[in-house]
């Protein structure tokens, strides 16, 4: 008697998103090879480096990360994002050229001193 199979079917990956994440993290070309069903990365070293360039292949993205680390590729530190002000729900704040147009400064100053109707301008 054999144990029931744990594998329920093919694993579906968003290969483009995973490759983009790995490329941002390691700064090396990464792609999914459909023909061989492996993740691949190209480690490009400077000219004259004793190890030369290297192609790294792995079955899973996690294994590819381990092999990149073994090849001497270190992840690039991700910049820390400062927490900004939380937006008010239902209100969109626009900046720069998308901001609501304001009247010119002279009109605002005159308007602060003299209240005229718009048709008198």
C-alpha positions in Angstrom: 0.0 0.0 0.0 1.3 3.4 -0.9 0.8 6.8 0.8 -1.6 9.2 -0.9 0.0 11.8 -3.1 0.3 15.2 -1.4 0.8 16.9 -4.7 -2.6 18.2 -5.8 -1.6 19.6 -9.2 0.7 21.9 -11.0 2.0 25.0 -9.1 0.9 28.2 -10.7 3.3 31.1 -10.4 3.2 34.7 -11.6 6.6 34.3 -13.2 6.9 37.9 -14.4 6.2 39.3 -10.9 8.6 36.9 -9.2 11.3 37.6 -11.8 10.8 41.4 -11.4 11.1 41.1 -7.6 14.3 39.0 -7.8 15.8 41.4 -10.3 15.1 44.4 -8.1 16.5 42.6 -5.1 19.7 41.2 -6.6 20.3 43.5 -9.6 20.9 40.6 -12.0 18.9 39.4 -15.0 16.4 36.7 -13.8 13.9 34.8 -16.0 11.7 31.7 -16.0 12.8 29.1 -18.6 9.6 27.4 -19.8 11.5 24.8 -21.8 13.5 23.4 -18.9 11.0 24.5 -16.1 13.7 26.2 -14.1 14.5 29.7 -12.8 17.6 31.2 -14.2 19.8 34.2 -13.4 22.9 35.6 -15.0 25.7 36.7 -12.7 27.7 39.3 -14.6 31.1 40.0 -13.0 33.5 42.8 -13.9 35.9 42.1 -16.8 39.0 40.3 -15.7 37.3 38.7 -12.6 38.8 35.3 -12.0 35.4 33.6 -11.7 34.0 35.1 -14.9 30.3 35.3 -15.7 28.0 32.5 -14.4 24.5 31.2 -15.2 22.7 30.0 -12.1 19.6 27.7 -12.4 17.2 26.5 -9.7 13.8 24.8 -9.5 12.2 27.3 -7.1 12.7 31.0 -6.5 13.9 30.3 -2.9 16.5 27.9 -4.2 17.6 30.5 -6.8 18.1 33.0 -4.0 20.3 30.5 -2.1 22.3 29.8 -5.2 22.8 33.5 -5.9 24.1 33.9 -2.4 26.5 31.0 -2.9 27.7 32.7 -6.1 28.5 35.8 -4.1 25.6 38.0 -5.1 24.3 40.0 -2.2 20.8 41.5 -2.1 20.6 45.3 -2.5 19.3 47.0 0.7 15.8 48.3 0.1 15.3 52.0 1.0 13.2 52.6 4.0 10.0 54.5 3.3 9.0 57.0 5.9 5.4 56.7 6.9 3.6 59.7 5.4 0.4 61.3 6.5 -2.6 59.0 6.1 -5.0 60.2 3.4 -8.5 61.2 4.4 -11.0 58.7 2.9 -13.0 60.1 0.1 -10.6 63.1 -0.4 -7.8 63.2 -3.0 -5.0 65.6 -2.4 -3.4 66.8 -5.7 0.1 68.2 -6.0 2.0 70.2 -8.6 0.5 70.8 -11.9 -2.6 68.7 -11.0 -3.5 71.1 -8.2 -6.6 73.2 -8.5 -5.7 76.5 -10.1 -5.5 79.5 -7.7 -6.1 83.1 -8.7 -3.0 85.3 -9.1 -1.4 86.9 -6.1 -2.5 90.4 -7.0 -6.1 89.3 -7.3 -6.0 87.6 -3.9 -4.5 90.7 -2.3 -7.1 93.1 -3.9 -9.8 90.6 -3.0 -8.8 90.7 0.6 -9.1 94.5 0.7 -12.0 95.1 -1.7 -14.9 92.9 -2.3 -16.1 93.2 -5.9 -18.4 91.2 -8.0 -16.8 89.0 -10.7 -18.4 90.9 -13.5 -16.7 94.2 -12.4 -13.3 92.7 -13.2 
